[in-house]
Amino acid sequence: MLRCGFSCERCGRRTQRLHVHHITYERLGNEDDADLIALCRGCHAAEHGIENRRETHDYDDGRRELYRRLDEERDAYYRQRAVELAEMGD
């Protein structure tokens, strides 16, 4: 999830609820990073041919706003933490 920055690698939607999708099952149980892709629920459903799901990309405004605020708070925390760690290293 860190590789994709908590964004769907198909549509770019930012979410902390990502699904790990196997591009190949050749090394199942011993996967390389290149064997996997992080997808949002809608893209994962579409990848498996499931269409018209209620929660593909349509989230109600309240949930969307909540996730936006949580993303901002998380990002601010990590920016501040990076500054603190840089100052400790100086």
PyMOL Python script that loads the backbone (N, CA, C, O; Angstrom):
from pymol import cmd

cmd.read_pdbstr("""\
ATOM      1  N   MET A   1       0.820  -1.196   0.000  1.00  0.00           N
ATOM      2  CA  MET A   1       0.000   0.000   0.000  1.00  0.00           C
ATOM      3  C   MET A   1       0.865   1.262   0.000  1.00  0.00           C
ATOM      4  O   MET A   1       0.478   2.301  -0.535  1.00  0.00           O
ATOM      5  N   LEU A   2       2.033   1.146   0.607  1.00  0.00           N
ATOM      6  CA  LEU A   2       2.913   2.307   0.611  1.00  0.00           C
ATOM      7  C   LEU A   2       3.395   2.641  -0.798  1.00  0.00           C
ATOM      8  O   LEU A   2       3.567   3.812  -1.140  1.00  0.00           O
ATOM      9  N   ARG A   3       3.610   1.622  -1.606  1.00  0.00           N
ATOM     10  CA  ARG A   3       4.085   1.828  -2.978  1.00  0.00           C
ATOM     11  C   ARG A   3       3.140   2.741  -3.752  1.00  0.00           C
ATOM     12  O   ARG A   3       3.592   3.589  -4.522  1.00  0.00           O
ATOM     13  N   CYS A   4       1.857   2.578  -3.558  1.00  0.00           N
ATOM     14  CA  CYS A   4       0.877   3.345  -4.335  1.00  0.00           C
ATOM     15  C   CYS A   4       0.383   4.584  -3.604  1.00  0.00           C
ATOM     16  O   CYS A   4      -0.467   5.306  -4.124  1.00  0.00           O
ATOM     17  N   GLY A   5       0.898   4.842  -2.408  1.00  0.00           N
ATOM     18  CA  GLY A   5       0.478   6.035  -1.670  1.00  0.00           C
ATOM     19  C   GLY A   5      -0.991   6.029  -1.306  1.00  0.00           C
ATOM     20  O   GLY A   5      -1.633   7.079  -1.281  1.00  0.00           O
ATOM     21  N   PHE A   6      -1.536   4.834  -1.019  1.00  0.00           N
ATOM     22  CA  PHE A   6      -2.945   4.678  -0.668  1.00  0.00           C
ATOM     23  C   PHE A   6      -3.872   5.205  -1.761  1.00  0.00           C
ATOM     24  O   PHE A   6      -4.939   5.749  -1.479  1.00  0.00           O
ATOM     25  N   SER A   7      -3.446   5.033  -3.017  1.00  0.00           N
ATOM     26  CA  SER A   7      -4.260   5.396  -4.173  1.00  0.00           C
ATOM     27  C   SER A   7      -4.455   4.168  -5.051  1.00  0.00           C
ATOM     28  O   SER A   7      -3.553   3.341  -5.190  1.00  0.00           O
ATOM     29  N   CYS A   8      -5.621   4.059  -5.631  1.00  0.00           N
ATOM     30  CA  CYS A   8      -5.899   2.967  -6.556  1.00  0.00           C
ATOM     31  C   CYS A   8      -4.936   3.075  -7.736  1.00  0.00           C
ATOM     32  O   CYS A   8      -4.800   4.142  -8.335  1.00  0.00           O
ATOM     33  N   GLU A   9      -4.276   1.981  -8.065  1.00  0.00           N
ATOM     34  CA  GLU A   9      -3.320   1.994  -9.163  1.00  0.00           C
ATOM     35  C   GLU A   9      -3.997   1.933 -10.529  1.00  0.00           C
ATOM     36  O   GLU A   9      -3.315   1.976 -11.553  1.00  0.00           O
ATOM     37  N   ARG A  10      -5.307   1.834 -10.562  1.00  0.00           N
ATOM     38  CA  ARG A  10      -6.045   1.833 -11.822  1.00  0.00           C
ATOM     39  C   ARG A  10      -6.649   3.225 -12.077  1.00  0.00           C
ATOM     40  O   ARG A  10      -6.420   3.812 -13.135  1.00  0.00           O
ATOM     41  N   CYS A  11      -7.418   3.754 -11.114  1.00  0.00           N
ATOM     42  CA  CYS A  11      -8.113   5.029 -11.346  1.00  0.00           C
ATOM     43  C   CYS A  11      -7.504   6.201 -10.580  1.00  0.00           C
ATOM     44  O   CYS A  11      -7.842   7.351 -10.857  1.00  0.00           O
ATOM     45  N   GLY A  12      -6.613   5.933  -9.622  1.00  0.00           N
ATOM     46  CA  GLY A  12      -5.961   6.998  -8.868  1.00  0.00           C
ATOM     47  C   GLY A  12      -6.723   7.483  -7.655  1.00  0.00           C
ATOM     48  O   GLY A  12      -6.258   8.388  -6.963  1.00  0.00           O
ATOM     49  N   ARG A  13      -7.875   6.910  -7.379  1.00  0.00           N
ATOM     50  CA  ARG A  13      -8.699   7.335  -6.230  1.00  0.00           C
ATOM     51  C   ARG A  13      -7.956   7.066  -4.928  1.00  0.00           C
ATOM     52  O   ARG A  13      -7.464   5.958  -4.712  1.00  0.00           O
ATOM     53  N   ARG A  14      -7.872   8.076  -4.055  1.00  0.00           N
ATOM     54  CA  ARG A  14      -7.206   7.918  -2.760  1.00  0.00           C
ATOM     55  C   ARG A  14      -8.173   7.319  -1.757  1.00  0.00           C
ATOM     56  O   ARG A  14      -9.280   7.823  -1.566  1.00  0.00           O
ATOM     57  N   THR A  15      -7.750   6.252  -1.127  1.00  0.00           N
ATOM     58  CA  THR A  15      -8.561   5.596  -0.113  1.00  0.00           C
ATOM     59  C   THR A  15      -7.663   4.704   0.716  1.00  0.00           C
ATOM     60  O   THR A  15      -6.642   4.214   0.232  1.00  0.00           O
ATOM     61  N   GLN A  16      -8.041   4.496   1.957  1.00  0.00           N
ATOM     62  CA  GLN A  16      -7.295   3.559   2.791  1.00  0.00           C
ATOM     63  C   GLN A  16      -7.906   2.171   2.715  1.00  0.00           C
ATOM     64  O   GLN A  16      -7.398   1.233   3.329  1.00  0.00           O
ATOM     65  N   ARG A  17      -8.982   2.036   1.974  1.00  0.00           N
ATOM     66  CA  ARG A  17      -9.638   0.736   1.806  1.00  0.00           C
ATOM     67  C   ARG A  17      -9.318   0.181   0.423  1.00  0.00           C
ATOM     68  O   ARG A  17     -10.179   0.119  -0.455  1.00  0.00           O
ATOM     69  N   LEU A  18      -8.085  -0.213   0.252  1.00  0.00           N
ATOM     70  CA  LEU A  18      -7.662  -0.774  -1.017  1.00  0.00           C
ATOM     71  C   LEU A  18      -7.681  -2.288  -0.962  1.00  0.00           C
ATOM     72  O   LEU A  18      -7.502  -2.883   0.100  1.00  0.00           O
ATOM     73  N   HIS A  19      -7.897  -2.900  -2.099  1.00  0.00           N
ATOM     74  CA  HIS A  19      -7.869  -4.348  -2.245  1.00  0.00           C
ATOM     75  C   HIS A  19      -6.586  -4.701  -2.976  1.00  0.00           C
ATOM     76  O   HIS A  19      -6.167  -3.984  -3.885  1.00  0.00           O
ATOM     77  N   VAL A  20      -5.968  -5.794  -2.584  1.00  0.00           N
ATOM     78  CA  VAL A  20      -4.791  -6.279  -3.295  1.00  0.00           C
ATOM     79  C   VAL A  20      -5.272  -7.268  -4.348  1.00  0.00           C
ATOM     80  O   VAL A  20      -5.914  -8.269  -4.032  1.00  0.00           O
ATOM     81  N   HIS A  21      -4.952  -6.974  -5.601  1.00  0.00           N
ATOM     82  CA  HIS A  21      -5.367  -7.820  -6.716  1.00  0.00           C
ATOM     83  C   HIS A  21      -4.150  -8.525  -7.296  1.00  0.00           C
ATOM     84  O   HIS A  21      -3.119  -7.898  -7.538  1.00  0.00           O
ATOM     85  N   HIS A  22      -4.271  -9.820  -7.516  1.00  0.00           N
ATOM     86  CA  HIS A  22      -3.203 -10.590  -8.128  1.00  0.00           C
ATOM     87  C   HIS A  22      -3.254 -10.420  -9.645  1.00  0.00           C
ATOM     88  O   HIS A  22      -4.255 -10.751 -10.281  1.00  0.00           O
ATOM     89  N   ILE A  23      -2.179  -9.908 -10.213  1.00  0.00           N
ATOM     90  CA  ILE A  23      -2.072  -9.821 -11.663  1.00  0.00           C
ATOM     91  C   ILE A  23      -1.839 -11.219 -12.224  1.00  0.00           C
ATOM     92  O   ILE A  23      -2.338 -11.568 -13.293  1.00  0.00           O
ATOM     93  N   THR A  24      -1.078 -11.999 -11.489  1.00  0.00           N
ATOM     94  CA  THR A  24      -0.797 -13.388 -11.858  1.00  0.00           C
ATOM     95  C   THR A  24      -0.821 -14.248 -10.601  1.00  0.00           C
ATOM     96  O   THR A  24      -0.543 -13.767  -9.502  1.00  0.00           O
ATOM     97  N   TYR A  25      -1.151 -15.509 -10.773  1.00  0.00           N
ATOM     98  CA  TYR A  25      -1.159 -16.454  -9.647  1.00  0.00           C
ATOM     99  C   TYR A  25       0.014 -17.426  -9.734  1.00  0.00           C
ATOM    100  O   TYR A  25       0.038 -18.435  -9.030  1.00  0.00           O
ATOM    101  N   GLU A  26       0.992 -17.126 -10.599  1.00  0.00           N
ATOM    102  CA  GLU A  26       2.118 -18.023 -10.800  1.00  0.00           C
ATOM    103  C   GLU A  26       2.895 -18.293  -9.516  1.00  0.00           C
ATOM    104  O   GLU A  26       3.356 -19.413  -9.293  1.00  0.00           O
ATOM    105  N   ARG A  27       3.044 -17.272  -8.669  1.00  0.00           N
ATOM    106  CA  ARG A  27       3.818 -17.417  -7.431  1.00  0.00           C
ATOM    107  C   ARG A  27       2.926 -17.237  -6.201  1.00  0.00           C
ATOM    108  O   ARG A  27       3.352 -16.653  -5.205  1.00  0.00           O
ATOM    109  N   LEU A  28       1.714 -17.729  -6.268  1.00  0.00           N
ATOM    110  CA  LEU A  28       0.753 -17.569  -5.176  1.00  0.00           C
ATOM    111  C   LEU A  28       1.370 -18.034  -3.856  1.00  0.00           C
ATOM    112  O   LEU A  28       1.851 -19.162  -3.746  1.00  0.00           O
ATOM    113  N   GLY A  29       1.348 -17.164  -2.872  1.00  0.00           N
ATOM    114  CA  GLY A  29       1.948 -17.452  -1.580  1.00  0.00           C
ATOM    115  C   GLY A  29       3.392 -16.994  -1.483  1.00  0.00           C
ATOM    116  O   GLY A  29       3.945 -16.925  -0.386  1.00  0.00           O
ATOM    117  N   ASN A  30       4.007 -16.681  -2.605  1.00  0.00           N
ATOM    118  CA  ASN A  30       5.383 -16.189  -2.659  1.00  0.00           C
ATOM    119  C   ASN A  30       5.467 -15.096  -3.728  1.00  0.00           C
ATOM    120  O   ASN A  30       6.377 -15.092  -4.557  1.00  0.00           O
ATOM    121  N   GLU A  31       4.507 -14.173  -3.695  1.00  0.00           N
ATOM    122  CA  GLU A  31       4.348 -13.165  -4.731  1.00  0.00           C
ATOM    123  C   GLU A  31       5.489 -12.156  -4.733  1.00  0.00           C
ATOM    124  O   GLU A  31       6.022 -11.800  -3.682  1.00  0.00           O
ATOM    125  N   ASP A  32       5.853 -11.702  -5.921  1.00  0.00           N
ATOM    126  CA  ASP A  32       6.712 -10.539  -6.086  1.00  0.00           C
ATOM    127  C   ASP A  32       5.807  -9.309  -6.073  1.00  0.00           C
ATOM    128  O   ASP A  32       4.613  -9.414  -6.351  1.00  0.00           O
ATOM    129  N   ASP A  33       6.368  -8.151  -5.753  1.00  0.00           N
ATOM    130  CA  ASP A  33       5.574  -6.918  -5.788  1.00  0.00           C
ATOM    131  C   ASP A  33       4.947  -6.707  -7.157  1.00  0.00           C
ATOM    132  O   ASP A  33       3.839  -6.181  -7.261  1.00  0.00           O
ATOM    133  N   ALA A  34       5.648  -7.113  -8.202  1.00  0.00           N
ATOM    134  CA  ALA A  34       5.142  -6.919  -9.567  1.00  0.00           C
ATOM    135  C   ALA A  34       3.935  -7.802  -9.868  1.00  0.00           C
ATOM    136  O   ALA A  34       3.233  -7.575 -10.854  1.00  0.00           O
ATOM    137  N   ASP A  35       3.687  -8.807  -9.030  1.00  0.00           N
ATOM    138  CA  ASP A  35       2.540  -9.697  -9.224  1.00  0.00           C
ATOM    139  C   ASP A  35       1.245  -9.099  -8.695  1.00  0.00           C
ATOM    140  O   ASP A  35       0.164  -9.619  -8.970  1.00  0.00           O
ATOM    141  N   LEU A  36       1.344  -8.000  -7.930  1.00  0.00           N
ATOM    142  CA  LEU A  36       0.190  -7.447  -7.213  1.00  0.00           C
ATOM    143  C   LEU A  36      -0.068  -6.010  -7.617  1.00  0.00           C
ATOM    144  O   LEU A  36       0.844  -5.292  -8.027  1.00  0.00           O
ATOM    145  N   ILE A  37      -1.320  -5.599  -7.498  1.00  0.00           N
ATOM    146  CA  ILE A  37      -1.706  -4.213  -7.753  1.00  0.00           C
ATOM    147  C   ILE A  37      -2.761  -3.839  -6.711  1.00  0.00           C
ATOM    148  O   ILE A  37      -3.611  -4.657  -6.358  1.00  0.00           O
ATOM    149  N   ALA A  38      -2.700  -2.611  -6.227  1.00  0.00           N
ATOM    150  CA  ALA A  38      -3.671  -2.118  -5.247  1.00  0.00           C
ATOM    151  C   ALA A  38      -4.809  -1.430  -5.985  1.00  0.00           C
ATOM    152  O   ALA A  38      -4.584  -0.511  -6.772  1.00  0.00           O
ATOM    153  N   LEU A  39      -6.037  -1.881  -5.727  1.00  0.00           N
ATOM    154  CA  LEU A  39      -7.207  -1.343  -6.407  1.00  0.00           C
ATOM    155  C   LEU A  39      -8.270  -0.925  -5.404  1.00  0.00           C
ATOM    156  O   LEU A  39      -8.414  -1.539  -4.347  1.00  0.00           O
ATOM    157  N   CYS A  40      -9.014   0.124  -5.740  1.00  0.00           N
ATOM    158  CA  CYS A  40     -10.182   0.477  -4.934  1.00  0.00           C
ATOM    159  C   CYS A  40     -11.249  -0.594  -5.172  1.00  0.00           C
ATOM    160  O   CYS A  40     -11.121  -1.429  -6.068  1.00  0.00           O
ATOM    161  N   ARG A  41     -12.266  -0.554  -4.379  1.00  0.00           N
ATOM    162  CA  ARG A  41     -13.314  -1.577  -4.467  1.00  0.00           C
ATOM    163  C   ARG A  41     -13.952  -1.641  -5.852  1.00  0.00           C
ATOM    164  O   ARG A  41     -14.190  -2.725  -6.384  1.00  0.00           O
ATOM    165  N   GLY A  42     -14.226  -0.473  -6.430  1.00  0.00           N
ATOM    166  CA  GLY A  42     -14.871  -0.436  -7.740  1.00  0.00           C
ATOM    167  C   GLY A  42     -13.999  -1.001  -8.839  1.00  0.00           C
ATOM    168  O   GLY A  42     -14.469  -1.772  -9.675  1.00  0.00           O
ATOM    169  N   CYS A  43     -12.723  -0.620  -8.844  1.00  0.00           N
ATOM    170  CA  CYS A  43     -11.814  -1.134  -9.869  1.00  0.00           C
ATOM    171  C   CYS A  43     -11.560  -2.622  -9.683  1.00  0.00           C
ATOM    172  O   CYS A  43     -11.412  -3.359 -10.658  1.00  0.00           O
ATOM    173  N   HIS A  44     -11.511  -3.063  -8.423  1.00  0.00           N
ATOM    174  CA  HIS A  44     -11.315  -4.488  -8.184  1.00  0.00           C
ATOM    175  C   HIS A  44     -12.522  -5.279  -8.677  1.00  0.00           C
ATOM    176  O   HIS A  44     -12.369  -6.341  -9.280  1.00  0.00           O
ATOM    177  N   ALA A  45     -13.714  -4.762  -8.421  1.00  0.00           N
ATOM    178  CA  ALA A  45     -14.921  -5.427  -8.907  1.00  0.00           C
ATOM    179  C   ALA A  45     -14.924  -5.469 -10.429  1.00  0.00           C
ATOM    180  O   ALA A  45     -15.247  -6.496 -11.026  1.00  0.00           O
ATOM    181  N   ALA A  46     -14.560  -4.345 -11.058  1.00  0.00           N
ATOM    182  CA  ALA A  46     -14.527  -4.290 -12.517  1.00  0.00           C
ATOM    183  C   ALA A  46     -13.481  -5.249 -13.079  1.00  0.00           C
ATOM    184  O   ALA A  46     -13.697  -5.859 -14.126  1.00  0.00           O
ATOM    185  N   GLU A  47     -12.358  -5.383 -12.395  1.00  0.00           N
ATOM    186  CA  GLU A  47     -11.302  -6.293 -12.833  1.00  0.00           C
ATOM    187  C   GLU A  47     -11.803  -7.736 -12.885  1.00  0.00           C
ATOM    188  O   GLU A  47     -11.353  -8.536 -13.704  1.00  0.00           O
ATOM    189  N   HIS A  48     -12.746  -8.050 -11.992  1.00  0.00           N
ATOM    190  CA  HIS A  48     -13.319  -9.391 -11.948  1.00  0.00           C
ATOM    191  C   HIS A  48     -14.640  -9.484 -12.712  1.00  0.00           C
ATOM    192  O   HIS A  48     -15.350 -10.485 -12.618  1.00  0.00           O
ATOM    193  N   GLY A  49     -14.966  -8.424 -13.475  1.00  0.00           N
ATOM    194  CA  GLY A  49     -16.156  -8.454 -14.311  1.00  0.00           C
ATOM    195  C   GLY A  49     -17.450  -8.217 -13.566  1.00  0.00           C
ATOM    196  O   GLY A  49     -18.521  -8.557 -14.070  1.00  0.00           O
ATOM    197  N   ILE A  50     -17.377  -7.639 -12.374  1.00  0.00           N
ATOM    198  CA  ILE A  50     -18.581  -7.350 -11.590  1.00  0.00           C
ATOM    199  C   ILE A  50     -18.949  -5.894 -11.841  1.00  0.00           C
ATOM    200  O   ILE A  50     -18.188  -4.994 -11.489  1.00  0.00           O
ATOM    201  N   GLU A  51     -20.073  -5.661 -12.428  1.00  0.00           N
ATOM    202  CA  GLU A  51     -20.511  -4.307 -12.768  1.00  0.00           C
ATOM    203  C   GLU A  51     -21.703  -3.899 -11.906  1.00  0.00           C
ATOM    204  O   GLU A  51     -22.349  -4.734 -11.272  1.00  0.00           O
ATOM    205  N   ASN A  52     -21.976  -2.610 -11.897  1.00  0.00           N
ATOM    206  CA  ASN A  52     -23.159  -2.045 -11.233  1.00  0.00           C
ATOM    207  C   ASN A  52     -23.229  -2.347  -9.746  1.00  0.00           C
ATOM    208  O   ASN A  52     -24.313  -2.580  -9.210  1.00  0.00           O
ATOM    209  N   ARG A  53     -22.090  -2.345  -9.077  1.00  0.00           N
ATOM    210  CA  ARG A  53     -22.115  -2.511  -7.623  1.00  0.00           C
ATOM    211  C   ARG A  53     -22.429  -1.178  -6.989  1.00  0.00           C
ATOM    212  O   ARG A  53     -22.005  -0.134  -7.485  1.00  0.00           O
ATOM    213  N   ARG A  54     -23.158  -1.202  -5.915  1.00  0.00           N
ATOM    214  CA  ARG A  54     -23.572   0.029  -5.246  1.00  0.00           C
ATOM    215  C   ARG A  54     -22.374   0.872  -4.835  1.00  0.00           C
ATOM    216  O   ARG A  54     -22.396   2.092  -4.997  1.00  0.00           O
ATOM    217  N   GLU A  55     -21.332   0.244  -4.307  1.00  0.00           N
ATOM    218  CA  GLU A  55     -20.197   0.997  -3.782  1.00  0.00           C
ATOM    219  C   GLU A  55     -18.981   0.895  -4.695  1.00  0.00           C
ATOM    220  O   GLU A  55     -17.884   0.612  -4.213  1.00  0.00           O
ATOM    221  N   THR A  56     -19.135   1.110  -5.955  1.00  0.00           N
ATOM    222  CA  THR A  56     -17.958   1.095  -6.804  1.00  0.00           C
ATOM    223  C   THR A  56     -17.183   2.391  -6.606  1.00  0.00           C
ATOM    224  O   THR A  56     -16.178   2.391  -5.895  1.00  0.00           O
ATOM    225  N   HIS A  57     -17.611   3.483  -7.203  1.00  0.00           N
ATOM    226  CA  HIS A  57     -16.939   4.760  -7.012  1.00  0.00           C
ATOM    227  C   HIS A  57     -17.867   5.792  -6.373  1.00  0.00           C
ATOM    228  O   HIS A  57     -17.471   6.939  -6.166  1.00  0.00           O
ATOM    229  N   ASP A  58     -19.078   5.393  -6.065  1.00  0.00           N
ATOM    230  CA  ASP A  58     -20.068   6.331  -5.554  1.00  0.00           C
ATOM    231  C   ASP A  58     -20.180   6.240  -4.040  1.00  0.00           C
ATOM    232  O   ASP A  58     -20.832   5.338  -3.515  1.00  0.00           O
ATOM    233  N   TYR A  59     -19.557   7.153  -3.353  1.00  0.00           N
ATOM    234  CA  TYR A  59     -19.660   7.236  -1.906  1.00  0.00           C
ATOM    235  C   TYR A  59     -20.470   8.484  -1.586  1.00  0.00           C
ATOM    236  O   TYR A  59     -20.366   9.495  -2.280  1.00  0.00           O
ATOM    237  N   ASP A  60     -21.266   8.408  -0.546  1.00  0.00           N
ATOM    238  CA  ASP A  60     -22.063   9.576  -0.198  1.00  0.00           C
ATOM    239  C   ASP A  60     -21.148  10.709   0.244  1.00  0.00           C
ATOM    240  O   ASP A  60     -20.013  10.475   0.658  1.00  0.00           O
ATOM    241  N   ASP A  61     -21.648  11.939   0.154  1.00  0.00           N
ATOM    242  CA  ASP A  61     -20.836  13.117   0.438  1.00  0.00           C
ATOM    243  C   ASP A  61     -20.272  13.105   1.845  1.00  0.00           C
ATOM    244  O   ASP A  61     -19.145  13.556   2.053  1.00  0.00           O
ATOM    245  N   GLY A  62     -21.017  12.604   2.815  1.00  0.00           N
ATOM    246  CA  GLY A  62     -20.529  12.554   4.193  1.00  0.00           C
ATOM    247  C   GLY A  62     -19.303  11.675   4.338  1.00  0.00           C
ATOM    248  O   GLY A  62     -18.327  12.064   4.978  1.00  0.00           O
ATOM    249  N   ARG A  63     -19.349  10.504   3.752  1.00  0.00           N
ATOM    250  CA  ARG A  63     -18.191   9.608   3.819  1.00  0.00           C
ATOM    251  C   ARG A  63     -17.014  10.182   3.047  1.00  0.00           C
ATOM    252  O   ARG A  63     -15.870  10.093   3.491  1.00  0.00           O
ATOM    253  N   ARG A  64     -17.294  10.769   1.893  1.00  0.00           N
ATOM    254  CA  ARG A  64     -16.221  11.356   1.082  1.00  0.00           C
ATOM    255  C   ARG A  64     -15.520  12.471   1.868  1.00  0.00           C
ATOM    256  O   ARG A  64     -14.292  12.549   1.881  1.00  0.00           O
ATOM    257  N   GLU A  65     -16.305  13.327   2.519  1.00  0.00           N
ATOM    258  CA  GLU A  65     -15.739  14.418   3.310  1.00  0.00           C
ATOM    259  C   GLU A  65     -14.941  13.868   4.490  1.00  0.00           C
ATOM    260  O   GLU A  65     -13.854  14.366   4.784  1.00  0.00           O
ATOM    261  N   LEU A  66     -15.457  12.865   5.158  1.00  0.00           N
ATOM    262  CA  LEU A  66     -14.743  12.256   6.280  1.00  0.00           C
ATOM    263  C   LEU A  66     -13.393  11.707   5.823  1.00  0.00           C
ATOM    264  O   LEU A  66     -12.369  11.968   6.454  1.00  0.00           O
ATOM    265  N   TYR A  67     -13.390  10.949   4.731  1.00  0.00           N
ATOM    266  CA  TYR A  67     -12.139  10.385   4.234  1.00  0.00           C
ATOM    267  C   TYR A  67     -11.173  11.475   3.786  1.00  0.00           C
ATOM    268  O   TYR A  67      -9.962  11.336   3.959  1.00  0.00           O
ATOM    269  N   ARG A  68     -11.692  12.554   3.214  1.00  0.00           N
ATOM    270  CA  ARG A  68     -10.826  13.665   2.811  1.00  0.00           C
ATOM    271  C   ARG A  68     -10.151  14.283   4.020  1.00  0.00           C
ATOM    272  O   ARG A  68      -8.950  14.554   4.000  1.00  0.00           O
ATOM    273  N   ARG A  69     -10.937  14.509   5.089  1.00  0.00           N
ATOM    274  CA  ARG A  69     -10.366  15.084   6.309  1.00  0.00           C
ATOM    275  C   ARG A  69      -9.352  14.144   6.950  1.00  0.00           C
ATOM    276  O   ARG A  69      -8.299  14.585   7.412  1.00  0.00           O
ATOM    277  N   LEU A  70      -9.664  12.857   6.979  1.00  0.00           N
ATOM    278  CA  LEU A  70      -8.718  11.895   7.542  1.00  0.00           C
ATOM    279  C   LEU A  70      -7.422  11.862   6.743  1.00  0.00           C
ATOM    280  O   LEU A  70      -6.336  11.780   7.317  1.00  0.00           O
ATOM    281  N   ASP A  71      -7.535  11.926   5.424  1.00  0.00           N
ATOM    282  CA  ASP A  71      -6.341  11.966   4.576  1.00  0.00           C
ATOM    283  C   ASP A  71      -5.507  13.201   4.881  1.00  0.00           C
ATOM    284  O   ASP A  71      -4.284  13.117   4.995  1.00  0.00           O
ATOM    285  N   GLU A  72      -6.166  14.345   5.013  1.00  0.00           N
ATOM    286  CA  GLU A  72      -5.449  15.583   5.310  1.00  0.00           C
ATOM    287  C   GLU A  72      -4.752  15.500   6.656  1.00  0.00           C
ATOM    288  O   GLU A  72      -3.599  15.909   6.786  1.00  0.00           O
ATOM    289  N   GLU A  73      -5.451  14.969   7.666  1.00  0.00           N
ATOM    290  CA  GLU A  73      -4.858  14.840   8.994  1.00  0.00           C
ATOM    291  C   GLU A  73      -3.665  13.884   8.977  1.00  0.00           C
ATOM    292  O   GLU A  73      -2.635  14.163   9.590  1.00  0.00           O
ATOM    293  N   ARG A  74      -3.804  12.770   8.281  1.00  0.00           N
ATOM    294  CA  ARG A  74      -2.711  11.808   8.182  1.00  0.00           C
ATOM    295  C   ARG A  74      -1.516  12.429   7.480  1.00  0.00           C
ATOM    296  O   ARG A  74      -0.380  12.286   7.934  1.00  0.00           O
ATOM    297  N   ASP A  75      -1.771  13.122   6.367  1.00  0.00           N
ATOM    298  CA  ASP A  75      -0.692  13.748   5.618  1.00  0.00           C
ATOM    299  C   ASP A  75       0.013  14.815   6.449  1.00  0.00           C
ATOM    300  O   ASP A  75       1.240  14.913   6.426  1.00  0.00           O
ATOM    301  N   ALA A  76      -0.756  15.607   7.179  1.00  0.00           N
ATOM    302  CA  ALA A  76      -0.170  16.643   8.031  1.00  0.00           C
ATOM    303  C   ALA A  76       0.689  16.014   9.124  1.00  0.00           C
ATOM    304  O   ALA A  76       1.772  16.513   9.430  1.00  0.00           O
ATOM    305  N   TYR A  77       0.208  14.921   9.711  1.00  0.00           N
ATOM    306  CA  TYR A  77       0.976  14.226  10.740  1.00  0.00           C
ATOM    307  C   TYR A  77       2.316  13.763  10.178  1.00  0.00           C
ATOM    308  O   TYR A  77       3.354  13.980  10.803  1.00  0.00           O
ATOM    309  N   TYR A  78       2.306  13.130   9.008  1.00  0.00           N
ATOM    310  CA  TYR A  78       3.544  12.603   8.436  1.00  0.00           C
ATOM    311  C   TYR A  78       4.484  13.717   7.986  1.00  0.00           C
ATOM    312  O   TYR A  78       5.703  13.568   8.076  1.00  0.00           O
ATOM    313  N   ARG A  79       3.934  14.829   7.504  1.00  0.00           N
ATOM    314  CA  ARG A  79       4.797  15.961   7.164  1.00  0.00           C
ATOM    315  C   ARG A  79       5.483  16.497   8.406  1.00  0.00           C
ATOM    316  O   ARG A  79       6.684  16.767   8.391  1.00  0.00           O
ATOM    317  N   GLN A  80       4.713  16.654   9.494  1.00  0.00           N
ATOM    318  CA  GLN A  80       5.278  17.154  10.745  1.00  0.00           C
ATOM    319  C   GLN A  80       6.315  16.179  11.294  1.00  0.00           C
ATOM    320  O   GLN A  80       7.369  16.595  11.775  1.00  0.00           O
ATOM    321  N   ARG A  81       6.019  14.896  11.223  1.00  0.00           N
ATOM    322  CA  ARG A  81       6.948  13.875  11.714  1.00  0.00           C
ATOM    323  C   ARG A  81       8.243  13.896  10.911  1.00  0.00           C
ATOM    324  O   ARG A  81       9.321  13.721  11.480  1.00  0.00           O
ATOM    325  N   ALA A  82       8.156  14.106   9.602  1.00  0.00           N
ATOM    326  CA  ALA A  82       9.342  14.182   8.766  1.00  0.00           C
ATOM    327  C   ALA A  82      10.206  15.377   9.148  1.00  0.00           C
ATOM    328  O   ALA A  82      11.432  15.273   9.176  1.00  0.00           O
ATOM    329  N   VAL A  83       9.573  16.512   9.443  1.00  0.00           N
ATOM    330  CA  VAL A  83      10.296  17.692   9.876  1.00  0.00           C
ATOM    331  C   VAL A  83      11.008  17.404  11.199  1.00  0.00           C
ATOM    332  O   VAL A  83      12.186  17.727  11.355  1.00  0.00           O
ATOM    333  N   GLU A  84      10.300  16.801  12.144  1.00  0.00           N
ATOM    334  CA  GLU A  84      10.889  16.479  13.450  1.00  0.00           C
ATOM    335  C   GLU A  84      12.085  15.532  13.303  1.00  0.00           C
ATOM    336  O   GLU A  84      13.110  15.722  13.958  1.00  0.00           O
ATOM    337  N   LEU A  85      11.959  14.534  12.464  1.00  0.00           N
ATOM    338  CA  LEU A  85      13.052  13.589  12.270  1.00  0.00           C
ATOM    339  C   LEU A  85      14.244  14.271  11.579  1.00  0.00           C
ATOM    340  O   LEU A  85      15.396  13.988  11.907  1.00  0.00           O
ATOM    341  N   ALA A  86      13.969  15.153  10.641  1.00  0.00           N
ATOM    342  CA  ALA A  86      15.048  15.879   9.975  1.00  0.00           C
ATOM    343  C   ALA A  86      15.782  16.770  10.952  1.00  0.00           C
ATOM    344  O   ALA A  86      17.007  16.879  10.899  1.00  0.00           O
ATOM    345  N   GLU A  87      15.039  17.413  11.850  1.00  0.00           N
ATOM    346  CA  GLU A  87      15.662  18.287  12.846  1.00  0.00           C
ATOM    347  C   GLU A  87      16.500  17.475  13.826  1.00  0.00           C
ATOM    348  O   GLU A  87      17.536  17.952  14.288  1.00  0.00           O
ATOM    349  N   MET A  88      16.077  16.275  14.146  1.00  0.00           N
ATOM    350  CA  MET A  88      16.849  15.422  15.057  1.00  0.00           C
ATOM    351  C   MET A  88      18.162  14.988  14.417  1.00  0.00           C
ATOM    352  O   MET A  88      19.166  14.797  15.105  1.00  0.00           O
ATOM    353  N   GLY A  89      18.146  14.832  13.082  1.00  0.00           N
ATOM    354  CA  GLY A  89      19.332  14.385  12.365  1.00  0.00           C
ATOM    355  C   GLY A  89      20.364  15.493  12.180  1.00  0.00           C
ATOM    356  O   GLY A  89      21.532  15.209  11.915  1.00  0.00           O
ATOM    357  N   ASP A  90      19.948  16.754  12.316  1.00  0.00           N
ATOM    358  CA  ASP A  90      20.869  17.890  12.113  1.00  0.00           C
ATOM    359  C   ASP A  90      21.745  18.137  13.287  1.00  0.00           C
ATOM    360  O   ASP A  90      22.565  19.054  13.263  1.00  0.00           O
TER     361      ASP A  90
END
""", "prot")
cmd.dss("prot")
cmd.show_as("cartoon", "prot")
cmd.util.cbc("prot")
cmd.orient("prot")
